[in-house]
Amino acid sequence: MSDKTSSQLWTGRFTEATDAFVEQFTASEHFDRRLYQHDIRGSIAHARMLTKVGVLTEDERDAIIKGLEEILVEIERGDFAWLPELEDVHMNIEKRLTDRIGDAGKKLHTGRSRNDQVATDIRLYLRDSIALIRQELIRFQKGLVELAEREADTIMPGFTHLQVAQPITFGHHMLAWYEMLVRDQGRLEDCAKRMNIMPLGSAALAGTSFPIDRDFTAAELGFDAPSNNSLDAVSDRDFAIEFSAAAAITLTHLSRMAEEMIIWASPLTGFIELPDRFCTGSSIMPQKKNPDVAEIVRGKTARVNGQLMALLTLMKSQPLAYNRDNQEDKEPLFDTIDTLRNCLHAFADMVPALTVNRKTTYEAARKGFATATDLADYLVRKGVPFRDAHEIVGRSVRYGVEQGKDLSEMSLEELRQFSDVIAADVHDVLTLEGSVGARDHFGGTAPAQVRLQVKRAKERLNQLA
């Protein structure tokens, strides 16, 4: 048998070396090596458990732990030689450990399989990744809340169908984005809770005949409990799918925010100015200032959606228990983690630094008869049935279109031609300030309510930090 074949740890059953192409085709160490810290962490906990139940001696345990810690240093220093013929991160580390400490290293795999080992590693890695992503979410939320507070009195048009609907405050709009992220936080938190169950000890699929203590290992690794069923624990990747679904929803929210910022930053609207450091220019048009960060985040939503579909499709026809198909779970998951974290980082830096052109947003809110609903509400308070009020306001808007006048610009006489219940106090409700100020209820757009929600948001975020 060749040296190459004997370097692999599972070759006892085989009489010939793996085909060179197959070796490269089936190897995963070039992407799953990022699990090295978590693989070593899991192995140290496993070694401690094996010692507790009498499978390893204390000297063997100490040699294993010392060897693994030294391998960790080697990897982080860049001195570790990754070998594709050893297939994956687990066998690379195990072979190196055996080379360093001898037969004690060969005993480490007692009572476990690569099936439960990789399922544990991925959960550990994803758990840490979610914690980092949630910190970026919190940072972005804090930035939005600060921007909302700064722009609590800034009036802008609110839209439906991209048509001017009613005046709102810019701060209220930022808090709408914030609330999207609150739900995104909740989904990640729920995902992390469901995921925090330990597969280790399930071995290949049926458990092990060794007297392992799974509760001990779970506590060592910070899991809430060991898994209930060994078949399920090694074979399902629903926790990765759940995370990817949560990530896709979060990126969908970021994409909607990106779309609005792109529109608002256009000279056609001019609502906001994005910092130069988050924009790029044109190779041919010197006047251009392109909102590339927002556009790239919008584009990366498609990438994350695609990775979610990849994971769903990967799992849809797999029989129990483990199948090598699951090697394909890591690259979509890793890419989703990286993409989500980077997009949140970019927005957490960029959005709080944007400048609102308050005069422009105010003038835009004066267009499109944004206070038409306020006039209808005024009529209802004067005793006019709402459907009749709706008709009256519709006729007054048509008149305004013909005359080129906003409702607030019409004289009392002009307005009274549509209803004689209209009195001099009508202009109090037709101003933009009067419109937003009138919506002074919980969840409304009034500046006072924006400041109240800002206070609540800060309290919530302080509890998360």
Secondary structure, 3 states (H helix, E strand, C coil): CCHHHHCCCCHHHCCCCCCHHHHHHHCCHHHHHHHHHHHHHHHHHHHHHHHHCCCCCHHHHHHHHHHHHHHHHHHHHCCCCCCHHHCCHHHHHHHHHHHHHCHHHHHCCCCCCHHHHHHHHHHHHHHHHHHHHHHHHHHHHHHHHHHHHHCCCCEEEEEECCEEEEEEEHHHHHHHHHHHHHHHHHHHHHHHHHHCEECCCCCCCCCCCCCCCHHHHHHHHCCCEECCCHHHHHHCCHHHHHHHHHHHHHHHHHHHHHHHHHHHHCCCCCCEECCHHHCECCCCCCCCCECHHHHHHHHHHHHHHHHHHHHHHHHCCCCCCCCHHHHHHHHHHHHHHHHHHHHHHHHHHHHHHCEECHHHHHHHHCCCCCCHHHHHHHHHHCCCCHHHHHHHHHHHHHHHHHHCCCHHHCCHHHHHCCCCCCCCCHHHHHCHHHHHHHCCCCCCCCHHHHHHHHHHHHHHHHHHC
